[in-house]
Every structure is written in structure tokens, then in C-alpha cells.
């Protein structure tokens, strides 16, 4: 049951918060894979740590607004990290 004192999130805020949550779950899944196999363990630990610090810091400066440009830049930064991970895995398996 939503708290009546909290305002409802806009569509943009819901979209950016879902994107951040999805990227975080991908990072945690990759962390589990990396800890199990030992492949790219440092990257996986660092990526999860950077996401936690980045999202918390961005939300602190944005005063809880998920559609703030600072929070959006954090999400885009981790999309770039995911792209680099996919490219490196693709190159390694060729």
C-alpha cells in the first residue's frame, strides 16, 4: 500500500529507475558468475561497487529524482560498461 505522503512517480522516473534496477541485477548476476568461475572477478566486484556508490550519490544530489540528468548519466555510464563487457566477452570467444 503506497504511503499517502509520498508523491507518485512520473513515467520518466519509473523508466529510469527500472533501467537502473535492471543494470544492477545484471551486474550482480555477472558478479555471481565471476566469483564462481574466477573470470574478470575484479571487474565484477568493481562494477557492483561503482553502481552502488554512483546511484546513491546521484540520488543524493538529485534529491531523490530518478529523472534528474545526473541520475540519467549514471544509468548511461553503466550501459556503456555493459556494452564494453559484452564486446570483450565476444572478442574473447572468437
Short mmCIF file of the C-alpha atoms (twelve columns), coordinates in Angstrom:
data_MODEL
# 
_entry.id   MODEL 
# 
loop_
_atom_site.group_PDB 
_atom_site.id 
_atom_site.type_symbol 
_atom_site.label_atom_id 
_atom_site.label_alt_id 
_atom_site.label_comp_id 
_atom_site.label_asym_id 
_atom_site.label_seq_id 
_atom_site.Cartn_x 
_atom_site.Cartn_y 
_atom_site.Cartn_z 
_atom_site.pdbx_PDB_model_num 
ATOM 1  C CA . UNK A 1  0.000  0.000   0.000   1 
ATOM 2  C CA . UNK A 2  1.605  3.294   -1.046  1 
ATOM 3  C CA . UNK A 3  2.215  5.923   1.587   1 
ATOM 4  C CA . UNK A 4  -0.228 8.821   1.040   1 
ATOM 5  C CA . UNK A 5  2.500  11.351  1.948   1 
ATOM 6  C CA . UNK A 6  4.735  10.336  -0.969  1 
ATOM 7  C CA . UNK A 7  4.063  11.717  -4.450  1 
ATOM 8  C CA . UNK A 8  3.526  9.310   -7.310  1 
ATOM 9  C CA . UNK A 9  6.441  8.734   -9.679  1 
ATOM 10 C CA . UNK A 10 6.179  10.083  -13.208 1 
ATOM 11 C CA . UNK A 11 6.578  7.814   -16.232 1 
ATOM 12 C CA . UNK A 12 10.111 9.104   -16.843 1 
ATOM 13 C CA . UNK A 13 11.095 8.436   -13.231 1 
ATOM 14 C CA . UNK A 14 9.698  4.901   -13.423 1 
ATOM 15 C CA . UNK A 15 11.536 4.253   -16.702 1 
ATOM 16 C CA . UNK A 16 14.940 5.433   -15.414 1 
ATOM 17 C CA . UNK A 17 14.564 3.631   -12.076 1 
ATOM 18 C CA . UNK A 18 13.662 0.396   -13.903 1 
ATOM 19 C CA . UNK A 19 16.723 0.815   -16.124 1 
ATOM 20 C CA . UNK A 20 18.963 1.303   -13.102 1 
ATOM 21 C CA . UNK A 21 17.480 -1.715  -11.331 1 
ATOM 22 C CA . UNK A 22 17.858 -3.916  -14.421 1 
ATOM 23 C CA . UNK A 23 21.513 -2.898  -14.838 1 
ATOM 24 C CA . UNK A 24 22.159 -3.567  -11.159 1 
ATOM 25 C CA . UNK A 25 20.659 -7.055  -11.432 1 
ATOM 26 C CA . UNK A 26 22.815 -7.775  -14.492 1 
ATOM 27 C CA . UNK A 27 25.889 -6.639  -12.546 1 
ATOM 28 C CA . UNK A 28 25.003 -8.841  -9.567  1 
ATOM 29 C CA . UNK A 29 24.410 -11.817 -11.882 1 
ATOM 30 C CA . UNK A 30 27.785 -11.240 -13.523 1 
ATOM 31 C CA . UNK A 31 29.356 -10.946 -10.057 1 
ATOM 32 C CA . UNK A 32 27.962 -14.378 -9.190  1 
ATOM 33 C CA . UNK A 33 29.332 -15.801 -12.428 1 
ATOM 34 C CA . UNK A 34 32.729 -14.159 -11.882 1 
ATOM 35 C CA . UNK A 35 33.037 -15.388 -8.299  1 
ATOM 36 C CA . UNK A 36 32.082 -18.903 -9.386  1 
ATOM 37 C CA . UNK A 37 34.483 -19.115 -12.333 1 
ATOM 38 C CA . UNK A 38 37.174 -16.598 -11.380 1 
ATOM 39 C CA . UNK A 39 36.863 -14.827 -14.750 1 
ATOM 40 C CA . UNK A 40 37.011 -10.996 -14.572 1 
ATOM 41 C CA . UNK A 41 36.496 -11.063 -10.798 1 
ATOM 42 C CA . UNK A 42 37.966 -7.587  -10.257 1 
ATOM 43 C CA . UNK A 43 35.760 -6.001  -12.905 1 
ATOM 44 C CA . UNK A 44 32.640 -7.633  -11.470 1 
ATOM 45 C CA . UNK A 45 33.346 -6.520  -7.899  1 
ATOM 46 C CA . UNK A 46 34.272 -3.016  -9.022  1 
ATOM 47 C CA . UNK A 47 31.222 -2.672  -11.245 1 
ATOM 48 C CA . UNK A 48 28.789 -3.529  -8.450  1 
ATOM 49 C CA . UNK A 49 30.627 -1.204  -6.071  1 
ATOM 50 C CA . UNK A 50 30.601 1.647   -8.580  1 
ATOM 51 C CA . UNK A 51 26.904 1.170   -9.196  1 
ATOM 52 C CA . UNK A 52 26.076 1.333   -5.508  1 
ATOM 53 C CA . UNK A 53 28.196 4.432   -4.897  1 
ATOM 54 C CA . UNK A 54 27.130 6.078   -8.154  1 
ATOM 55 C CA . UNK A 55 23.389 5.579   -7.765  1 
ATOM 56 C CA . UNK A 56 23.369 6.599   -4.100  1 
ATOM 57 C CA . UNK A 57 25.476 9.680   -4.780  1 
ATOM 58 C CA . UNK A 58 23.417 10.698  -7.812  1 
ATOM 59 C CA . UNK A 59 20.148 10.304  -5.933  1 
ATOM 60 C CA . UNK A 60 21.542 12.289  -3.018  1 
ATOM 61 C CA . UNK A 61 22.492 15.229  -5.236  1 
ATOM 62 C CA . UNK A 62 19.279 14.897  -7.300  1 
ATOM 63 C CA . UNK A 63 17.172 14.924  -4.109  1 
ATOM 64 C CA . UNK A 64 15.548 11.588  -4.971  1 
ATOM 65 C CA . UNK A 65 14.544 12.472  -8.543  1 
ATOM 66 C CA . UNK A 66 15.103 9.465   -10.809 1 
ATOM 67 C CA . UNK A 67 14.624 11.617  -13.928 1 
ATOM 68 C CA . UNK A 68 17.390 14.061  -12.935 1 
ATOM 69 C CA . UNK A 69 20.187 14.390  -15.541 1 
ATOM 70 C CA . UNK A 70 22.810 13.276  -13.011 1 
ATOM 71 C CA . UNK A 71 20.965 10.014  -12.346 1 
ATOM 72 C CA . UNK A 72 20.403 9.529   -16.079 1 
ATOM 73 C CA . UNK A 73 24.133 9.930   -16.689 1 
ATOM 74 C CA . UNK A 74 24.846 7.203   -14.109 1 
ATOM 75 C CA . UNK A 75 22.481 4.834   -15.902 1 
ATOM 76 C CA . UNK A 76 24.070 5.644   -19.269 1 
ATOM 77 C CA . UNK A 77 27.553 5.140   -17.792 1 
ATOM 78 C CA . UNK A 78 26.626 1.626   -16.703 1 
ATOM 79 C CA . UNK A 79 25.053 0.902   -20.096 1 
ATOM 80 C CA . UNK A 80 28.463 1.735   -21.576 1 
ATOM 81 C CA . UNK A 81 30.127 -0.591  -19.040 1 
ATOM 82 C CA . UNK A 82 27.713 -3.373  -20.018 1 
ATOM 83 C CA . UNK A 83 28.456 -2.745  -23.698 1 
ATOM 84 C CA . UNK A 84 32.203 -2.976  -23.047 1 
ATOM 85 C CA . UNK A 85 31.674 -6.217  -21.128 1 
ATOM 86 C CA . UNK A 86 29.668 -7.712  -23.993 1 
ATOM 87 C CA . UNK A 87 32.282 -6.645  -26.549 1 
ATOM 88 C CA . UNK A 88 35.161 -8.061  -24.509 1 
ATOM 89 C CA . UNK A 89 33.397 -11.392 -23.976 1 
ATOM 90 C CA . UNK A 90 32.530 -11.546 -27.679 1 
ATOM 91 C CA . UNK A 91 36.152 -10.854 -28.691 1 
ATOM 92 C CA . UNK A 92 37.454 -13.408 -26.197 1 
ATOM 93 C CA . UNK A 93 35.233 -16.179 -27.520 1 
ATOM 94 C CA . UNK A 94 36.059 -15.629 -31.200 1 
# 
